[in-house]
Amino acid sequence: MRLNENIAISTSRVLLVPYDAHHVQQYHRWMEDPSIREATASERLSLDEEYENQASWRESRDKLTFIVCAPLPRDGDDGDVPSTGKKGEAVLAGVGDAVDRMVGDVNLFLSPWDGDDEDQAQRGDEKETQTYYTAEIDIMIADPKFRGIGLGRAAVATFLYFVRRHLDGILAEYTGSLDTSAAKSKPRLKDVVAKINADNKASIVLFQALGFKQRGEKNYFGEIEMVFEGFGEMEEWEETSPSVMGDTYRELVYDRSRLKGRVDDE
């Protein structure tokens, strides 16, 4: 998705940056781990295939992706703050998200909602057709040293906060790819769903803490669905999420001026 192409999101607990070509080598190293591939239901890919995936994800209108990084140092911390511009208005690509600061990724996949309601909303003297969509979310914390410290929960909360703020633009970009009459109606996000292995207690607790509830029983693949129904309408979620994602939420420019282009493995 292009909407977040030049946006980095910073809070006191996490940094999210758009998935770029210079992240691919580290991402590929993560996915060489069989346990990570199993946990994410992913196939093993070559480095070239990972580069192709990264490029296709940027162009795809149904997928929103960020790389999860350690938070930027705060004023008064030791070391250089890896940002540039007045008062840190930009995050330097390759610096704020250097390899040793990369932690994992967080994604949202949009698709038509498979319910059979055909709701219509009354607007003045005319009726406006509403078409519902659903979003599947997943989170991967690939670096073991960043697990169990609340960073994954902060990343999901921050990501969902961004989605809520930009929901109209996200749905507009997605529906622009649909050559159907549905694209001419008012798009609504019906729910957000996380599909989690039933044995992954940590992920279940993570999503429960953010307001997701289990729907149905474990499926054939050993997964359960955690669902946030009516996410697009829930203003109270915005009021409580800062306590999880950290303070000083900022949307910053993602500055690629220091990147030198793709560097292959040695």
KESE-303678 format. One line per field, with one value per residue: residue number from 1; residue in one letter; z, x, y of N, C-alpha, C, CB in turn. Coordinates in steps of 0.2 Angstrom, whole numbers, plus 5000, padded with zeros to 4 digits. Each point is the difference from the previous one (the first is absolute). Glycine has a CB too. Example, Ala and Ser with C-alpha at 12.3 -4.5 7.8 and 13.67 -1.06 7.14 Angstrom:
k	(1  2)
r	(A  S)
n_Z	(5039  4990)
n_X	(5066  5007)
n_Y	(4972  5011)
ca_Z	(5000  5001)
ca_X	(4996  5004)
ca_Y	(5006  5006)
c_Z	(5000  5003)
c_X	(5004  4996)
c_Y	(5006  5005)
cb_Z	(5006  4990)
cb_X	(4991  5006)
cb_Y	(4994  4997)
// end
This chain:
k	(1  2  3  4  5  6  7  8  9  10  11  12  13  14  15  16  17  18  19  20  21  22  23  24  25  26  27  28  29  30  31  32  33  34  35  36  37  38  39  40  41  42  43  44  45  46  47  48  49  50  51  52  53  54  55  56  57  58  59  60  61  62  63  64  65  66  67  68  69  70  71  72  73  74  75  76  77  78  79  80  81  82  83  84  85  86  87  88  89  90  91  92  93  94  95  96  97  98  99  100  101  102  103  104  105  106  107  108  109  110  111  112  113  114  115  116  117  118  119  120  121  122  123  124  125  126  127  128  129  130  131  132  133  134  135  136  137  138  139  140  141  142  143  144  145  146  147  148  149  150  151  152  153  154  155  156  157  158  159  160  161  162  163  164  165  166  167  168  169  170  171  172  173  174  175  176  177  178  179  180  181  182  183  184  185  186  187  188  189  190  191  192  193  194  195  196  197  198  199  200  201  202  203  204  205  206  207  208  209  210  211  212  213  214  215  216  217  218  219  220  221  222  223  224  225  226  227  228  229  230  231  232  233  234  235  236  237  238  239  240  241  242  243  244  245  246  247  248  249  250  251  252  253  254  255  256  257  258  259  260  261  262  263  264  265  266)
r	(M  R  L  N  E  N  I  A  I  S  T  S  R  V  L  L  V  P  Y  D  A  H  H  V  Q  Q  Y  H  R  W  M  E  D  P  S  I  R  E  A  T  A  S  E  R  L  S  L  D  E  E  Y  E  N  Q  A  S  W  R  E  S  R  D  K  L  T  F  I  V  C  A  P  L  P  R  D  G  D  D  G  D  V  P  S  T  G  K  K  G  E  A  V  L  A  G  V  G  D  A  V  D  R  M  V  G  D  V  N  L  F  L  S  P  W  D  G  D  D  E  D  Q  A  Q  R  G  D  E  K  E  T  Q  T  Y  Y  T  A  E  I  D  I  M  I  A  D  P  K  F  R  G  I  G  L  G  R  A  A  V  A  T  F  L  Y  F  V  R  R  H  L  D  G  I  L  A  E  Y  T  G  S  L  D  T  S  A  A  K  S  K  P  R  L  K  D  V  V  A  K  I  N  A  D  N  K  A  S  I  V  L  F  Q  A  L  G  F  K  Q  R  G  E  K  N  Y  F  G  E  I  E  M  V  F  E  G  F  G  E  M  E  E  W  E  E  T  S  P  S  V  M  G  D  T  Y  R  E  L  V  Y  D  R  S  R  L  K  G  R  V  D  D  E)
n_Z	(5000  4990  5015  5004  4986  5013  5015  5009  5009  5010  5012  5009  4991  4985  4990  4991  4989  4988  5001  4995  4991  5015  5006  4989  5010  5012  4992  4997  5015  5003  4989  5005  5012  4993  5011  4989  4991  5012  5003  4985  4996  4993  4988  5007  4992  4993  5010  4988  5009  5010  4987  4996  5014  4999  4987  5005  5013  4991  4991  5013  4998  5012  5009  5012  4999  5014  4997  5015  5001  5015  5003  4990  5013  5008  4997  5007  4990  5003  4984  4991  5005  4988  4997  4990  5005  5009  5013  4992  4985  4997  5007  4994  4991  5011  5016  5006  4994  5006  4995  5015  4997  4993  5013  4987  4989  5007  4987  5000  4990  4995  4999  4995  5016  4995  5006  4991  5006  4986  5015  4991  5010  4999  4991  5005  4995  4999  5006  5001  4993  5015  4989  5015  4996  5010  5004  4999  5012  4996  5012  4992  5017  4986  5015  5009  5004  4997  5009  5011  4997  4997  4984  4997  5008  4992  4986  5002  5005  4987  4990  5006  5000  4985  4998  5006  4990  4986  5003  4988  4995  5002  4991  4988  4998  5000  4989  4989  4998  4997  4982  5012  4997  5012  4993  5003  5017  5010  4999  5014  5004  5001  5009  5001  4996  5010  4990  5016  4995  5009  5004  5000  5018  4992  4991  5011  5007  4987  4998  5015  5000  4988  5007  4995  5005  4997  4986  5006  5009  4997  4984  4998  5006  5017  4997  5014  4988  5011  4994  5003  4997  4993  4994  4994  5015  5010  5001  5012  4990  5002  5016  5000  4988  5010  5010  4987  4993  5014  5004  4987  4990  4990  4987  4999  4985  4999  4999  4986  5004  5004  4987  4994  4994  5006  5011  4990  5014  5001)
n_X	(5004  5007  4994  5015  5008  5004  4995  5014  4987  5011  4991  5011  5000  5007  5010  4986  5012  4989  5004  5014  5005  5005  4990  5007  5011  4991  4989  5011  5003  4985  4999  5014  4989  4995  4994  4996  4993  4990  4995  4995  4992  5017  5001  5014  4999  5013  5005  4990  4988  5004  5000  4986  4994  5005  4992  4986  4999  5001  4987  4990  4988  5002  5014  4998  5017  5003  5014  4994  5013  5002  4989  5008  5011  4987  5007  5014  5006  5016  5000  5000  4984  5003  4994  5006  4992  5001  5002  5009  4993  5008  4999  5015  4991  5010  4997  4988  5004  5018  4996  4998  4984  4994  4990  4995  4994  4988  4992  4987  4997  4989  4990  4987  4996  4999  4988  4989  5002  4995  5004  4991  5008  4984  5011  4986  4989  5013  4998  5016  4998  5007  5009  5001  5016  5002  5013  5006  5008  5013  5007  5014  5005  5011  5006  4998  5003  4984  4993  4993  4998  4983  5007  4986  4992  5008  4996  4985  4999  5007  4991  4987  5005  5002  4986  4993  5007  4995  4983  5000  5014  4996  4987  5007  5010  4989  4990  5012  4999  4983  5000  4986  4989  5011  5005  4985  5000  5006  5015  4991  5015  4987  5013  5014  5000  5013  4998  5006  5007  4986  5016  4998  4997  5007  4987  4989  5006  5001  4984  4995  5007  4991  4985  5003  4986  5008  4991  4997  5005  5014  4997  5003  5011  4997  4990  4992  4994  5008  4985  5006  4982  5003  5017  4991  4993  5014  4999  5005  5012  5005  4999  5011  5012  5007  5000  5008  5009  5008  4994  5002  4986  5013  4991  5017  4999  5002  5014  5001  5012  5008  4994  5015  4984  4997  5013  4998  5001  5015)
n_Y	(4994  5011  5002  4998  5007  5009  4992  4998  4996  5008  4991  5004  4985  5002  5007  4995  5001  4999  4984  5009  4989  5002  4988  4989  4996  4999  4992  4988  4999  4998  4989  4991  4996  4985  5011  5010  4989  4996  5015  5003  4984  5003  4990  5000  5014  4996  5012  5000  4998  5013  5009  4995  5004  5015  5002  4994  5009  5013  4995  4995  5012  4988  5007  5013  4994  5008  4993  4998  5012  4996  5011  5009  4997  5006  5013  4993  4988  5000  5006  5011  5002  4988  5017  5008  5012  5011  4989  4986  5008  4985  4986  5004  4989  4991  5005  4994  4985  4997  4986  5004  5006  4985  4997  4994  5005  5006  4993  5009  4986  5012  4987  5008  5000  4984  5011  4994  5016  5005  5011  5009  5010  5006  5009  5010  4994  4987  4986  5004  4984  4999  4991  4993  5001  4988  5008  4984  5009  4991  5007  4993  5005  4994  5004  4985  5015  5003  4987  5008  5017  5000  4997  4992  5011  5011  4994  4999  5015  5006  4993  5006  5016  4999  4994  5012  5011  4993  4994  5010  4995  4985  5001  5008  4989  4989  5007  5003  4983  5000  4999  5002  5010  4999  5014  5007  4997  5010  4990  4996  4995  4988  5000  5005  4984  4999  4986  4997  4986  4997  5002  5018  5000  5012  5002  4999  5012  5009  4999  5001  5014  5005  4996  4983  4994  4986  5003  4984  4990  5002  5003  4986  5009  4995  5015  5004  5010  5009  5007  5014  4996  5015  5001  5012  5004  5001  5018  4989  4996  5016  4998  4988  5004  5010  4987  4992  5011  5006  5013  5005  4994  5006  4996  5001  5005  4983  5011  4988  5013  4986  4990  4997  4994  4987  4999  4985  4995  5006)
ca_Z	(5000  4999  5005  5005  4996  5002  5007  5005  5006  5006  5006  5005  5001  4993  4994  4994  4994  4995  4998  4994  4997  5005  5006  4998  5002  5007  5000  4997  5005  5005  4997  5000  5007  4999  5005  4998  4994  5003  5004  4995  4995  4994  4996  4999  4993  4999  5001  4994  5001  5005  4997  4996  5005  5003  4995  4999  5006  5000  4995  5001  5003  5005  5006  5003  5004  5003  5004  5007  5003  5007  5000  5000  5006  5002  5002  5006  4999  4998  4993  4995  4998  4993  4996  4997  4999  5006  5005  4998  4996  4996  5002  4994  4998  5001  5006  5005  4999  4998  5001  5007  5003  4998  5005  4997  4995  5002  4993  5000  4994  4999  4996  5001  5006  4997  5003  4995  5001  4995  5004  4997  5005  4998  5000  4998  4997  4996  5003  4998  5001  5004  4999  5006  4999  5006  4999  5004  5002  5003  5003  5001  5003  4998  5004  5007  5006  5000  5002  5008  5003  4998  4994  4995  5001  4998  4992  4997  5002  4996  4993  5000  5001  4993  4996  5002  4998  4993  4997  4994  4994  4999  4996  4994  4995  4998  4996  4994  4996  4999  4994  5002  5003  5007  5001  4999  5006  5005  5003  5007  5003  5005  5005  4999  5002  5001  5000  5005  5002  5006  5005  5001  5005  5001  4994  5002  5006  4997  4996  5005  5004  4995  4999  4996  5003  4996  4996  4998  5003  4996  4993  4998  5000  5007  5001  5002  4998  5005  4996  5003  4996  5000  5002  4996  5003  5008  5002  5006  4999  4999  5006  5005  4997  5002  5006  4998  4995  5002  4999  4994  4993  4995  4993  4998  4993  4999  4996  4997  4996  5001  4998  4995  4996  5003  5001  5001  5005  4998)
ca_X	(4996  5004  4998  5005  5007  5005  4998  5003  4996  5004  4997  5005  5001  5001  5001  4997  5003  4998  5005  5004  5004  5006  4998  4999  5005  4998  4993  5001  5004  4995  4996  5003  4999  4994  4995  4997  4996  4995  4996  4997  4997  5004  5004  5007  5001  5007  5000  4997  4992  4998  5000  4994  4995  5000  4998  4993  4996  4999  4995  4994  4995  4997  5005  5003  5006  5006  5005  5000  5006  5001  4998  5006  5002  4997  5005  5003  5003  5006  5000  4997  4993  5000  4995  5002  4995  4999  4997  4999  4995  5001  5004  5005  5000  5007  5002  4995  4998  5006  4999  5000  4994  4994  4997  4995  4995  4993  4997  4993  4997  4993  4996  4993  4997  4996  4993  4995  4996  5000  4998  5000  5000  4996  5003  4995  4995  5002  5004  5007  5002  5007  5003  5004  5006  5004  5007  5003  5006  5005  5006  5005  5006  5005  5006  4998  5001  4995  4994  4998  5001  4994  5001  4995  4993  5000  5000  4993  4996  5002  4998  4992  4999  5001  4994  4994  5001  5000  4996  4997  5005  5002  4995  5000  5006  4999  4995  5002  5003  4995  4996  4993  4996  5001  5005  4996  4996  5004  5003  5001  5004  4996  5004  5007  5000  5007  5000  5006  5000  4997  5005  5004  4996  5002  4997  4993  5000  5001  4994  4995  5001  4998  4992  4998  4997  5000  4994  5000  5004  5006  4998  5003  5007  5002  4999  4994  4999  4999  4996  4998  4994  4999  5006  5000  4995  5001  5004  5003  5007  5005  5002  5003  5005  5007  5003  5003  5005  5005  4998  5003  4999  5002  5000  5006  5002  5005  5005  5004  5005  5007  5000  5004  4997  5000  5006  4999  5004  5007)
ca_Y	(5006  5006  5005  5001  5000  5005  5001  4996  5002  5000  5002  4999  4993  4997  5004  4996  5003  4996  4994  5002  4995  4999  4995  4994  4996  4998  4996  4994  4996  4997  4994  4994  4997  4995  5001  5006  4998  4996  5004  5005  4997  5002  4996  5002  5004  5003  5007  5003  4999  5004  5007  5000  5000  5007  5005  4999  5003  5007  5002  4997  5005  4996  4998  5005  4997  5004  4997  5002  5002  5003  5007  5005  5003  5006  5006  4998  4993  5000  4998  5005  4999  4998  5003  5006  5006  5004  4996  4993  4999  4995  4994  4998  4993  4997  5002  4998  4993  4996  4992  4998  5003  4997  4995  4996  5004  5000  5000  5000  4997  5002  4996  5001  4997  4994  4999  5001  5006  5005  5006  5007  5005  5005  5007  5005  4997  4995  4994  4999  4993  4999  4994  4998  4997  4997  5000  4995  5003  4995  5003  4995  5002  4995  5000  4998  5005  5005  4997  5000  5006  5005  5004  4998  5004  5007  5000  4999  5006  5006  4998  5001  5007  5003  4998  5004  5007  5000  4995  5002  4999  4993  4997  5003  4997  4993  4999  5002  4994  4995  5002  4998  5006  5002  5006  5007  5002  5002  4995  4999  4995  4997  4998  4998  4993  4997  4993  4998  4993  5000  4999  5006  5003  5007  5004  5000  5005  5006  5003  5001  5007  5005  5000  4995  4994  4994  4999  4993  4995  4998  4997  4994  5002  5001  5007  5003  5007  5006  5004  5007  5002  5007  5004  5006  5004  5000  5006  4999  4996  5005  5004  4995  4997  5002  4997  4994  5001  5004  5007  5003  4997  5005  4998  5004  4999  4995  5003  4995  5004  4997  4993  4999  4995  4993  4996  4993  4996  4999)
c_Z	(5000  5006  5005  4997  5003  5007  5005  5007  5006  5007  5005  5001  4993  4995  4994  4994  4994  4997  4993  4998  5005  5006  4998  5002  5007  5000  4997  5005  5006  4998  4999  5006  4999  5005  4999  4994  5002  5003  4996  4994  4993  4997  5000  4993  4999  5001  4994  5001  5005  4997  4996  5004  5002  4995  4998  5006  5000  4995  5002  5004  5006  5006  5002  5004  5003  5003  5007  5002  5007  5000  4999  5006  5001  5002  5007  5000  4998  4992  4996  4998  4993  4996  4998  4999  5007  5005  4998  4996  4994  5003  4995  4999  5000  5006  5006  4999  4998  5002  5008  5004  4998  5004  4997  4995  5003  4993  5001  4993  4999  4995  5001  5006  4997  5003  4995  5001  4995  5003  4995  5005  4997  5001  4997  4996  4995  5004  4997  5001  5003  4998  5005  4998  5007  4999  5005  5003  5003  5002  5001  5004  4999  5005  5007  5006  5001  5002  5008  5003  4998  4994  4994  5001  4998  4992  4998  5002  4996  4993  5000  5001  4993  4995  5001  4998  4993  4996  4994  4994  4999  4996  4993  4995  4999  4995  4993  4995  4998  4994  5001  5002  5007  5001  4999  5006  5006  5004  5007  5002  5005  5006  4999  5004  5001  5000  5004  5001  5008  5006  5002  5005  5001  4995  5002  5005  4997  4997  5005  5004  4995  4998  4995  5004  4996  4996  4998  5004  4995  4993  4999  5000  5007  5002  5003  4997  5006  4996  5004  4995  5001  5002  4997  5004  5008  5002  5007  5000  4999  5006  5005  4997  5002  5006  4998  4995  5002  4998  4994  4994  4995  4993  4997  4992  5000  4995  4997  4997  5001  4998  4993  4995  5002  5000  5001  5005  4998  4999)
c_X	(5004  4999  5006  5008  5005  4998  5004  4996  5005  4996  5006  5002  5002  5001  4997  5003  4997  5005  5003  5005  5006  4999  5000  5005  4999  4994  5002  5004  4995  4996  5004  5000  4993  4994  4996  4995  4993  4995  4996  4996  5003  5004  5007  5001  5007  5000  4997  4992  4998  5000  4994  4993  4999  4997  4993  4996  5000  4995  4993  4995  4996  5004  5003  5006  5004  5005  5001  5007  5000  4998  5006  5002  4997  5005  5003  5003  5007  5000  4997  4993  5000  4995  5003  4995  4999  4996  4998  4994  5000  5004  5005  4999  5007  5003  4996  4997  5006  4998  5000  4994  4993  4998  4995  4996  4993  4996  4993  4998  4993  4997  4993  4997  4996  4993  4995  4995  5001  4997  5000  5000  4996  5004  4995  4994  5002  5003  5006  5002  5007  5002  5005  5006  5003  5007  5003  5007  5004  5006  5005  5006  5005  5006  4998  5001  4995  4993  4999  5001  4995  5001  4995  4994  5000  5000  4993  4995  5001  4997  4993  4998  5001  4995  4994  5000  4999  4995  4996  5005  5002  4995  4999  5005  4998  4994  5001  5002  4994  4995  4993  4996  5001  5005  4996  4996  5005  5003  5001  5004  4995  5003  5007  5001  5008  4999  5006  5000  4997  5005  5004  4997  5002  4996  4993  4999  5001  4994  4995  5000  4998  4993  4998  4997  4999  4993  5001  5005  5007  4998  5004  5008  5003  5000  4994  5000  4999  4997  4999  4994  4999  5006  5000  4995  5002  5005  5003  5006  5005  5002  5004  5007  5007  5003  5004  5006  5006  4998  5004  4999  5001  5000  5006  5002  5006  5005  5005  5006  5007  5000  5004  4997  5002  5007  4999  5004  5007  5001)
c_Y	(5006  5005  5001  5000  5004  5002  4995  5002  4998  5001  4998  4993  4996  5005  4996  5004  4996  4995  5002  4995  4999  4996  4993  4995  4997  4996  4993  4996  4997  4994  4994  4996  4995  5002  5006  4999  4996  5004  5005  4996  5002  4995  5002  5003  5002  5007  5004  5000  5005  5008  5001  5001  5007  5005  4999  5002  5007  5002  4997  5005  4996  4999  5007  4997  5005  4995  5002  5001  5002  5007  5005  5002  5006  5006  4998  4993  5001  4998  5005  4998  4999  5003  5007  5005  5003  4996  4993  4999  4995  4994  4998  4993  4997  5002  4999  4993  4996  4993  4999  5004  4996  4994  4995  5004  4999  5001  5000  4998  5002  4996  5001  4996  4995  5000  5001  5006  5005  5006  5006  5005  5006  5007  5005  4996  4994  4994  4999  4993  5000  4993  4999  4996  4998  5001  4995  5003  4995  5004  4995  5004  4995  4999  4998  5004  5005  4997  5000  5006  5005  5003  4998  5003  5007  5001  4999  5006  5006  4999  5002  5007  5004  4998  5004  5007  5001  4995  5002  4999  4993  4996  5003  4998  4992  4999  5003  4995  4996  5003  4997  5005  5001  5006  5006  5001  5002  4995  5000  4994  4996  4997  4999  4993  4998  4993  4997  4993  4999  4999  5006  5004  5007  5004  5001  5005  5007  5003  5001  5007  5006  5000  4995  4994  4994  4999  4992  4996  4999  4997  4994  5001  5002  5008  5002  5007  5004  5006  5007  5002  5008  5004  5007  5005  5001  5006  4999  4996  5005  5003  4995  4998  5003  4997  4993  5002  5005  5007  5003  4997  5006  4996  5004  4998  4994  5002  4995  5003  4997  4993  5000  4995  4993  4998  4993  4997  4999  4993)
cb_Z	(5006  4988  4999  5008  4990  4989  4996  4995  4994  4993  4997  5006  5010  5004  5005  5006  5006  4997  5006  5003  4988  4995  5004  4990  4993  5005  4998  4989  4998  5004  4995  4993  5007  4995  5008  5004  4993  5001  5009  5004  5007  5005  4993  5008  5001  4991  5006  4993  4996  5009  5000  4992  5003  5007  4995  4993  5006  5003  4991  5000  4989  4991  4995  5000  4992  5003  4990  5002  4988  5003  5007  4989  4999  5003  4993  5006  4998  5012  5003  4995  5009  5003  5006  4994  4991  4993  5004  5010  5002  4990  5007  5003  4992  4988  4994  5000  4997  5002  4989  4999  5001  4988  5008  5010  4990  5012  4995  5009  5000  5002  5000  4987  5008  4998  5011  4998  5012  4990  5011  4989  5005  5003  4999  4999  5001  4991  5003  5002  4990  5009  4988  5007  4990  5002  4998  4994  5003  4993  5006  4989  5009  4988  4993  4995  4998  4992  4990  5000  5000  5012  5003  4999  5010  5011  5000  5001  5012  5007  4998  5004  5012  5002  5000  5010  5010  5001  5011  5006  5003  5011  5011  5005  5005  5012  5010  5005  5006  5012  4993  5003  4992  5002  4995  4988  4996  5001  4990  5001  4998  4990  5004  5000  4995  5006  4989  5005  4992  4994  4996  4988  5006  5003  4992  4998  5008  4998  4990  5001  5006  4996  5003  4992  5006  5008  4996  4989  5006  5011  4996  4993  4988  4999  4990  5011  4989  5008  4993  5005  5001  5004  5000  4989  4992  5000  4993  5005  4995  4989  4999  5005  4991  4995  5007  5002  4992  4999  5012  5008  5005  5008  4999  5012  4997  5003  5007  4998  5001  5010  5005  5007  4990  4995  5005  4988  5003  5007)
cb_X	(4991  5000  4988  4992  4994  5002  4989  5011  4989  5010  4988  4996  4992  4993  5010  4990  5010  4993  4993  4998  4997  5004  4993  4995  5008  5006  4993  5001  5010  4999  4993  5008  5006  5008  5007  5010  5011  5007  5008  5009  4989  5000  4991  5004  4989  5002  5011  5010  5000  5005  5012  5006  5001  5010  5011  5003  5004  5012  5010  5006  4999  4992  5002  4989  4999  4992  5006  4989  5004  5009  4990  4995  5011  4990  4993  4992  4989  5005  5001  5011  4995  5005  4991  5009  4995  5000  4996  5005  4998  5000  4991  5008  4990  5001  5006  4997  4988  5008  5006  5012  5007  5004  5001  5000  5008  5002  5009  4999  5009  5003  5009  4999  5001  5010  5004  5001  5000  5000  5004  4995  5011  4990  5012  5009  4994  5002  4989  5003  4993  4997  4999  4990  5002  4991  4999  4994  4994  4996  4993  4997  4993  4996  5005  5002  5012  5006  5001  5003  5012  4999  5012  5006  4998  5007  5012  5002  5000  5010  5009  4999  5003  5012  5005  4999  5008  5012  4998  4992  5004  5006  4994  4996  5008  5004  4993  5003  5011  5000  5011  5004  4992  4999  5009  5000  4991  4992  5007  4989  5011  4993  4990  5004  4988  5005  4993  4999  5010  4990  5001  5004  5000  5012  5008  4998  5004  5012  5004  5000  5009  5011  5001  5009  4993  5009  4998  4996  4990  5007  4997  4991  4999  5007  5008  5000  4996  5010  4995  5012  4995  4989  5006  5003  4991  4998  4992  4989  4994  4996  4989  4989  4993  4996  4991  4989  4991  5009  4997  5008  4991  5007  4988  5004  4997  4992  4999  4990  4993  5001  4989  5010  5001  4989  5005  4997  4990  5003)
cb_Y	(4994  4998  4997  4994  4997  5004  5005  4999  4997  5004  4997  5010  5001  4990  5007  4996  5004  5010  4992  5012  5003  5011  5009  5005  5006  5010  5011  5004  5007  5012  5009  5006  5009  4991  4995  5007  5000  4990  4999  5009  4998  5011  4996  4992  5004  4991  4998  4997  4988  4992  5000  4993  4988  4997  5000  4990  4991  5001  5000  4988  5006  4995  4988  5008  4991  5009  4998  4993  5003  4992  4997  5004  4995  4993  5008  5008  4995  4997  4988  5002  5006  4990  4995  4994  4994  5010  5011  4997  5012  5008  4996  5009  5003  5000  5009  5012  5004  5010  4998  4998  5011  5003  5008  4992  4999  5004  4994  5009  4991  5011  4991  5002  5010  4994  5005  4988  4999  4992  4995  4996  4997  4994  4994  5009  5011  5009  4994  5012  4996  5008  5001  5000  5007  4992  5013  4990  5010  4990  5009  4993  5007  5002  5009  4989  4998  5007  4992  4989  4998  5002  5001  4989  4992  5002  4996  4988  4995  5001  4991  4988  4999  4999  4989  4992  5002  5004  4996  5008  5011  5000  4998  5010  5008  4997  5001  5011  5001  4997  5000  4989  4996  4987  4993  4998  4991  5009  4999  5006  5006  4997  4994  5012  4997  5010  5000  5011  4998  4995  4988  4999  4990  4996  4996  4988  4992  4997  4995  4987  4994  5000  5012  5003  5008  4995  5012  5004  4995  4999  5011  4997  5004  4989  5002  4993  4996  4996  4991  5003  4988  4997  4989  4994  4996  4988  5007  5000  4990  5002  5006  4996  4997  5011  5005  4993  4998  4992  5002  5004  4992  5007  4996  5000  5012  4991  5011  4993  5010  5007  4998  5003  5008  4998  5011  4999  4994  5009)
// end
